[in-house]
Amino acid sequence: MVRVRGSGHGNLHDRRRFLGAVGSLAAAGALSGCGSPVGQAFTGSAGPPSLLNFWHPFTGGDGAQLDAMQSAYRKENPGVDLKTTTLVWGAPYYTKLTLATLGNRPPQIAITHVSRLPTLAASGLLREISGSELEEHGLTPDRFKKAAFRSAHHDGRLYALPIDTHPFVLYYRTDVAKKAGLLDEAGRLTDVDGPEKFLDALRAAKQATGVWGGSIATVKDPATCWRLFWSLYRQLGADLITDGGRKVVMDVGAAEEALAFIHRMAAEKLIPPGADGDGGAITLLTSGKAGFLMDGEWQLLAVQGAVKDKFDMRTFPRIFRDAPYACAADSHAFILPSAPSEKAQRAGKALEFARSMLDESLLWAKGGHIPAWQSTERSDAYHRLEPQAHYRDAADSAAYDPAAWYSGADSNLYRRFSDVVSSVVGGDTRPGPGAARMRAAIKDLAGMEAPV
Amino acid sequence: MSTSTSVHLGAGTGAPATGKPGGGPGSGTARWTASGMLLPFGFFYVLFLLGPLVYTAVAGFFNDSLVKDGTGEWVGTANYAEALASPEFWSSLGHTLWFTVLTTVPLILLALTLALMTDRFSRGKWFFRLAFFAPFMLPSSVISLLFMWIYADQIGLAQGVVKWFGVNAAPSWLGDPDWAMISIAAATVWWTVGFNFVIYLAALQEIPRDVYEAAAIDGAGPWQRLRLVVIPMLGRATTLVAVLQLVASLKVFDQIYMMTNGGPDDATRPSLLYIFQTGFTDGRAGYASTVALLLFVIILLISLVWFALIRRTEKEG
């Protein structure tokens, strides 16, 4: 019995010793960790001047390209301690960026979609980039693609440096297209512009595959639904909102016409009534069950990995001729979230990093994106890049999202409009009532009290 | 157990075995020790539970914005008026309740059935215990990913199986507003049935064998033994399972957020996701706080009523 007690006491001592050890370890960690991101999170200190925190939402193929670009920077700047944080793309990324900035612990540099710029800038979360800073780092406006650089402004002030334009494009299987008689002598896709011509092409491809003509992700993929609708709607020359999203100027007739075209593709069973956003739509193309895929160019590496060179890409077809050609697009851009002090901001170092990344734009282009950096975009190396070079014109016709606190990448607007598009493709909603639902949704969003 | 130890301890050290005041650790010191030991817990409880709760209640009266410092302007009960008049608030609450019905009922009945069947095995019981419990050990992200592939349109297993049975137009499991919630509920049942199953199995093993024998000798058939002996004796387990399940289902978020993010047409958006979207996507923290507080009150009321109902039937039983 005494032994039982004895061993019990021993355990107690062991436990105390253990807890003590853990405690002192934690304390030591907290003290020595002021420079580490974790320590900084607690103390809010600026961190050592060599530290450069960089946040981005790139995973998959984009993430791999970005890693390669960063290793070039690391090699040239051994004195800089570059700490990269990858967060999952979507609304939560912007929430985290917002809260980190409000909590005075922002990264020195981060990636944003320019479609999210209005909300971030209007909330005072971003540091303006001045003309003299641009001069100093060789980042003058003439070195960027015009449309992309314009999109990096809010209220006439520059808040971001775009690295690319990423449009909604058309992928096609060359073997299917050949079988369907859609290729000319040079092996290029024949004319698919105009509603009838594109439907004919889809019909021919459906004959060739025996399953579907084209594929598009309309289930669990609000962004793709939005891009399809927005491309068609902008080709009809219609606007949606003005005055920072407070005023609705929607053209219900144009929306109905755009939805009617989407409805025709689905009703004729040229596209599936619901292809999955988590790889389903792409798999239909790569497995030869569809000849066309309407998607963003960033799927390039995924498609390439699956079918090698049996595919090609081009700009999204010009379905309507009511306005200059337009295709839904966005740009990734570097931003400097406002830090509490100049010491924590380290704007010079951040811009230097941005410059280095822009110089590596060719690597970024290999992932599918159209470079905004003119010296890369005009280079022979990029022009020789296939199939990337086949859709590079899209950057000049980029239809960016309308500015509002509820619009932009993975926003409420995407969700509300995509519900209608998805329902039209699924055959549950007719174009007329669909357009009316869109109008009700945008009225509702515009009437809500803005958080900015 | 504890009594015998203390007696032996006393004998071993030769100290008086009685708990005289002043002898050994005094009662005053003991009280301070107890409070001291509770202090770390109390600190975190106040910091991470009571504090935020009070803050939520206060923020609900302001037009608090996520993207701005401070609480914003005082708006009185405007947020409450907006929430209670909002069809989105009521539809999301409806989806939460629909999900609760879809999951709670099968999760209790299925768990009981599986436990009864497993209990009949004299050998190899461990295998069934493991097999039914294993899915519960997987994190929600794994389950979501798994079922997103199974339910995927055009390429998924579920559509393939249905087609194999001769159905031409297989439903879009997660893409059809009529099917999406049922699909998610089915995945949830498969995922979490193991927990209730283990509780039932343990309760079944508590029932003494002689009770069965006595009932059998009295002429009760197998069905009567199940209905009149086993199920009443599982009453306490059923109460526990039913209450835990109800609360868990009312709090659903993870798998829906990952599998459909509330779509299609908001048909699977539960209240928690509505709060998340208004608070974190739209940045309307004040309004989201109001909705969160309303949901808290509603869950509390439903749980209390449910608990009272079950306790009463248990007593009657």
Interface residues (C-beta under 8 A of the other chain):
Chain A: M1 V2 V4 R5 A91 P92 T95 T98 L99 L102 T119 S123 G124 L125 T218 V219 K220 P222 P272 P273 G274 A275 D276 D278 G279 G280 T283 L284 K289 W405 Y406 D410 S411 N412 R415 S418 D419 S422 S423 G426 D428 M448 E449 P451 V452
Chain B: T5 H8 L9 A11 G12 T13 N63 S65 L66 V67 K68 D69 M148 W149 A152 D153 Q154 I155 G156 S172 L174 G175 D176 P177 M259 T260 N261 G262 G263 P264 D265 D266 Q277 F280 T281 D282 G283 R284 A285 Y287
